Amino acid sequence: MEPRPGSRPTVLPHLQLDDLLAELQARLQAVLATRDRMHSLLEAVVAVGSGLDLETTLQRIVEAAVGLVDARYGALGVIGEGQRLTEFIPVGLDSAAIGRVDHWPEGRGLLGLLIRDPRPLRLASIAAHPDSSGFPEGHPPMETFLGVPVRVREEIFGNLYLTEKQGGGEFTEEDEAVLLALGSAAGVAIDNARLYEASRRQQRWMQANAEVATSLLSGADPDRVLAGLTRQVLELSHADLVVLALPEQDTRRLTIRFAEGDGADSTRGLVLPAEQSLSGHVLSTGEPLAVDDFGTDERTAAVVREPMGHIGPAVLFPLGAAGDVRGVLTVGRRRGGPPFPEATAEVVGSFAVQAGIALELAARRSDAERLSLYEDRDRIARDLHDLVIQRLYATGMSLEGTVPMITRPETATRVKRAVDAMDETIKDIRMTIFALQSRGHDAQPNLREAIVGVIDEMTPMAGFAPSLRLGAKLDDQVPPENAEDMLSALREALSNAARHAQASRIDVSVDVDAEGFLLLRVTDNGIGIPPDGRRSGLRNLRLRAEKLGGNFHLGPGSADGEGTELVWRVPSGVPRASVT
């Protein structure tokens, strides 16, 4: 049909076709964009799951999230004990910007809302939300916000936080959906990384346990092995302080012989009363004990309240099985830190029990070796008596019987001298036999027990038990005369502090210093020494120290002049090589 002459041609079908083509093109662009975004999401999922190191995996998750939703800043907050953020991994800030931030978020405000109510949250303005608590000092300004939870199985591991949509727009529902999908994949990757990390940690614990047992059973020095054990526990348990207390022979006290971590130097050598300490409780019961705040717990020994006052969550483990506890291992974290996870506590407890059993086996081996030594000595003594002495005696008798038959006087004299020399040799051999058969000959006086004995002796006079620190170098042999003089000096110092100083606290420290000197230090918080007081006892201490080639010092106990410090220092007789 031809149009009428003079009529205008219609353009409506042409316009509708243009609109349809434009709409088709827009939908094609959306499909392409969705395809590209899905491709990016798949690449992100592959990248997130490509490693097994937990820290690296967490960093990749945040970087992938920032790229997928086109955000300027991103972070992953890890939720720990008490619904607090224990870790915060940021992306988008350089080192200078990170250094300007006063402190990382702790789980308050909007971040706390996501922890309490783990559902996606999109905001056009962070400041406009009623739960917003602002930013810490030095934090860059942020406006738009998108947060989604990250689940590991049924557990909320943490939250992804994205801010500042590039281009100035808001985060969309599509951004939220993509981020939720990434969060699901991230949960799987995190779970795998945690399982891998747990298996590696278990392997390290098993290796450490094997090393301790092998070292002890192969005859290595127990002190060196236990020092290494303490370092291993500090590293593997992620504690801030680890101390190992061993009981003295009377089991009424424990001495912190080994310590590693924050405050180790101030705790090493402290002596704890078994009946008034957490370690003593674990020693007697043979059961692990967890405390929420070690520094303030009423059962904590007074002597460690100050040096370990910064320790909050702690767990004490018996070193060995119940009924045969060889020591007490304490692992602690700074006050405010998270408590030890149950899995970590179980592994440390098992490690401590196995180490105690290894110590028991090593002690039995040492006893067997000592018994074998005594048996060898008895055999040697019998051989000397039954063979050597009898032969010497018989030879002497034979020579003595030949003297009347000798005509030359000088020859007879020489034979008599030989017989006398043989008699002296027999006496020397008998003395050697007596020494070999004497079981107490090897036992040196226990200086540690003697020091503790003086402390017990002087405690009623003072009205309280002085705190005591014994150095590890006291295990070296100190000459009896020097040790006895030091004990006399300790007794005199405690007597002065108790009778004249009016002190409420006395600290005693005994050790062998790096120069090989036996060092006694007694400090109190009393009124000091009166100018007109009797000084005969102090004069004797000075003369005794100078006689032994040492020195004596008496002065204020603190920088402000309060109290008294007594230092008595004499050569210990221990070779320098054994104390350096």
BELPEBEL-V473550 format. One record per pair of residues at least 12 apart in sequence whose ideal C-beta (glycine too) atoms are under 8 Angstrom apart, sorted by the first residue. I is the first residue (numbers start at 1). J is the second residue. Records with the same first field share a line. If there is no record, write none. Layout:
I->J + J
//
This chain:
37->68 + 174 + 178
40->67 + 68
41->68 + 178 + 181 + 182
44->64 + 65 + 67 + 68 + 182 + 185
45->182 + 185
47->60 + 64
48->60 + 61 + 64 + 182 + 185 + 186 + 189
49->185 + 188 + 189 + 192
51->193
52->192 + 193 + 196 + 197
53->193 + 197
54->190 + 193 + 194 + 196 + 197
57->189 + 190 + 193
58->76 + 78 + 87 + 89 + 190
59->89 + 91
61->76 + 150 + 160 + 182 + 186 + 189 + 190
62->74 + 75 + 76 + 89 + 90 + 91 + 160
63->91
64->182
65->160 + 162 + 179 + 182
66->91 + 92 + 162
68->175 + 178 + 179 + 182
69->146 + 162 + 165 + 171 + 175 + 178 + 179
70->165 + 166 + 167 + 175
71->92 + 146 + 162 + 163 + 164 + 165 + 166 + 171
72->92 + 163 + 164 + 165 + 166
73->90 + 91 + 92 + 93 + 140 + 142 + 162 + 163 + 164
74->90 + 91 + 92 + 160 + 161 + 162 + 163
75->88 + 89 + 90 + 91 + 160 + 161
76->88 + 89 + 150 + 158 + 159 + 160 + 161
77->105 + 107 + 111 + 158 + 159 + 161
78->157 + 158
79->107 + 115 + 156 + 157 + 158 + 159
80->338
81->338 + 339
82->338
83->107 + 115 + 116
84->106 + 107
85->104 + 105 + 106 + 107 + 111 + 115 + 158
86->338
87->158
88->104 + 105
90->104
93->140
97->140
100->138
101->136 + 137 + 138 + 139
102->136 + 137 + 138 + 139
103->136
104->136
105->136
108->133
109->131 + 132 + 133 + 134
110->123 + 126 + 129 + 131 + 132 + 133 + 145 + 147
111->147 + 159 + 161
112->131
113->131
114->147 + 149 + 159 + 161
115->156 + 159
118->149 + 151 + 156 + 159
119->149
120->146 + 147 + 148 + 149 + 176 + 179 + 180
121->145 + 146 + 147 + 148
122->145 + 146 + 170 + 171 + 173 + 175 + 176
123->144 + 145 + 146
124->143 + 144 + 170
125->143 + 144
126->142 + 143 + 144 + 145 + 163
127->143
142->163 + 164
143->163 + 164
144->163 + 164 + 165 + 169 + 170 + 171
145->161 + 162 + 163 + 171
146->161 + 162 + 163 + 171 + 175 + 176 + 179
147->159 + 160 + 161 + 162
148->160 + 176 + 179 + 180 + 183
149->183
150->183 + 186 + 187 + 190
151->183 + 184 + 187
152->187 + 190 + 191 + 194
153->187 + 191
157->187 + 190
160->179 + 182 + 183 + 186
162->175 + 179
198->343
201->236 + 347
202->347
204->236
205->236 + 347 + 350 + 351
208->229 + 232 + 236 + 351
209->350 + 351 + 354 + 355
211->228
212->225 + 228 + 229 + 232 + 354 + 355 + 358
213->354 + 355 + 358
215->228
216->358 + 359 + 361 + 362
217->358 + 361 + 362 + 365
219->365
222->359 + 362
223->257 + 472 + 475
226->244 + 246 + 257 + 258 + 327
227->258
229->244 + 258 + 355
230->242 + 243 + 244 + 258 + 259 + 260 + 329
231->260
233->260 + 329 + 331 + 348 + 351
234->260 + 261 + 331
237->331 + 340 + 344 + 348
238->344
239->261 + 331 + 332 + 333 + 340
240->261 + 262 + 311 + 332 + 333 + 334 + 337
241->259 + 260 + 261 + 262 + 263 + 264 + 267 + 308 + 311 + 330 + 331 + 332 + 333
242->259 + 260 + 261 + 329 + 330 + 331 + 332
243->256 + 258 + 259 + 264 + 267 + 268 + 308 + 329 + 330
244->256 + 257 + 258 + 259 + 319 + 327 + 328 + 329 + 330
245->257 + 272 + 279 + 327 + 328 + 330
246->326 + 327
247->274 + 283 + 325 + 326 + 327
248->271 + 448 + 449 + 452
249->446 + 449
250->449 + 452
251->274 + 283
252->273 + 274 + 275
253->271 + 272 + 273 + 274 + 452
254->271 + 272 + 274 + 277 + 279 + 280 + 283 + 327 + 328
255->269 + 270 + 271 + 272 + 448 + 470
256->268 + 269 + 270 + 271 + 272 + 304
257->269 + 472
262->310 + 334
263->307 + 308 + 310 + 311
266->307
267->304 + 307 + 308
268->472
269->469 + 470 + 471 + 472 + 509 + 511
270->303 + 304 + 307 + 467 + 468 + 469
271->303 + 452 + 467 + 468 + 469 + 470
272->301 + 303 + 304
273->301 + 465
276->301 + 302
277->299 + 300 + 301 + 304
278->291 + 294 + 297 + 299 + 300 + 301 + 316 + 330
279->301 + 316 + 328 + 330
280->301
281->299
282->316 + 317 + 318 + 325 + 328
283->318 + 325 + 327 + 328
285->318 + 322
286->318 + 320 + 321 + 322 + 323 + 325
287->318 + 322
288->315 + 316 + 317 + 318 + 345 + 349
289->315 + 316
290->313 + 314 + 315 + 316 + 339 + 340 + 345
291->313 + 314 + 315 + 316
292->312 + 313 + 339
293->312 + 313 + 335
294->308 + 311 + 312 + 313 + 314 + 330 + 332
295->308 + 309 + 310 + 311 + 312 + 335
296->309
302->467
303->467 + 468
308->332
310->334 + 335
311->332 + 333 + 334 + 335
312->332 + 333 + 334 + 335 + 336 + 337
313->332 + 333 + 337 + 338 + 339 + 340
314->330 + 331 + 332 + 333
315->330 + 331 + 332 + 340 + 345 + 348 + 349
316->328 + 329 + 330
317->329 + 330 + 331 + 348 + 349 + 352 + 353
318->352 + 353 + 356
319->352 + 353 + 355 + 356 + 359
320->352 + 353 + 355 + 356 + 357 + 359 + 360
321->353 + 356 + 357
324->356 + 360
325->356
326->356 + 359 + 360
327->356 + 359
329->348 + 352
331->348
374->439
377->436 + 437
378->436 + 437
380->436
381->432 + 433 + 436 + 437
384->429 + 432 + 433
385->430 + 433
388->429
389->426 + 429 + 430
392->422 + 425 + 426 + 429
393->422 + 426
395->422
396->419 + 422 + 423 + 426
399->415 + 418 + 419 + 422
400->415 + 416 + 419
402->415
403->415 + 416
444->477
445->480 + 483
447->474 + 478 + 483
448->470 + 474 + 475
450->483 + 487
451->468 + 470 + 487 + 490 + 508 + 510
452->468
454->487 + 490 + 491 + 494
455->468 + 494 + 508
457->491
458->491 + 494 + 495 + 498
461->494 + 495 + 498 + 499
462->494 + 497 + 498 + 503 + 506
463->498
464->504 + 505 + 506
466->494 + 505 + 506 + 507 + 508
467->505 + 506 + 507 + 508
468->508 + 509 + 510
469->507 + 508 + 509 + 510 + 511
470->510 + 511
471->509 + 510 + 511 + 512
472->511
473->511 + 512 + 574 + 578 + 579
474->510 + 511 + 512
476->512 + 572 + 574 + 578 + 579
477->573 + 574
478->512 + 518 + 572 + 573 + 574
479->572 + 573
482->518 + 548 + 570 + 571 + 572 + 573
483->518
485->544 + 548 + 570
486->510 + 518 + 520 + 568 + 570
488->544
489->520 + 541 + 544 + 545 + 568
490->508 + 510 + 520 + 522
492->537 + 538 + 540 + 541
493->520 + 522 + 541 + 566 + 568
494->506 + 508 + 522
495->537
496->529 + 537 + 538 + 566
497->522 + 524 + 526 + 564
500->526 + 529 + 530 + 533
501->524 + 526 + 527 + 528 + 529 + 563 + 564
502->526 + 527
503->524 + 525 + 526 + 563
504->525 + 526
505->524 + 525
506->522 + 523 + 524
507->521 + 522 + 523 + 524
508->520 + 521 + 522
509->521 + 522
512->572 + 574 + 579
513->569 + 579
514->579 + 580
515->576 + 579
516->571 + 572 + 574 + 575 + 576 + 579
517->550 + 569 + 570 + 571 + 572
518->550 + 569 + 570 + 571 + 572
519->567 + 568 + 569
520->566 + 567 + 568 + 569
521->565 + 566 + 567 + 568
522->565 + 566
523->557 + 563 + 564 + 565 + 566
524->557 + 563 + 564
525->557 + 558 + 562 + 563
526->563 + 564
528->556 + 557 + 561 + 562 + 563 + 564
529->554 + 564
538->552 + 554
541->566 + 568
545->568 + 569 + 570
548->570 + 571
549->570 + 571
550->568 + 569 + 570 + 571
551->569
552->566 + 567 + 568 + 569
553->565 + 566 + 567 + 569
554->566 + 567
//
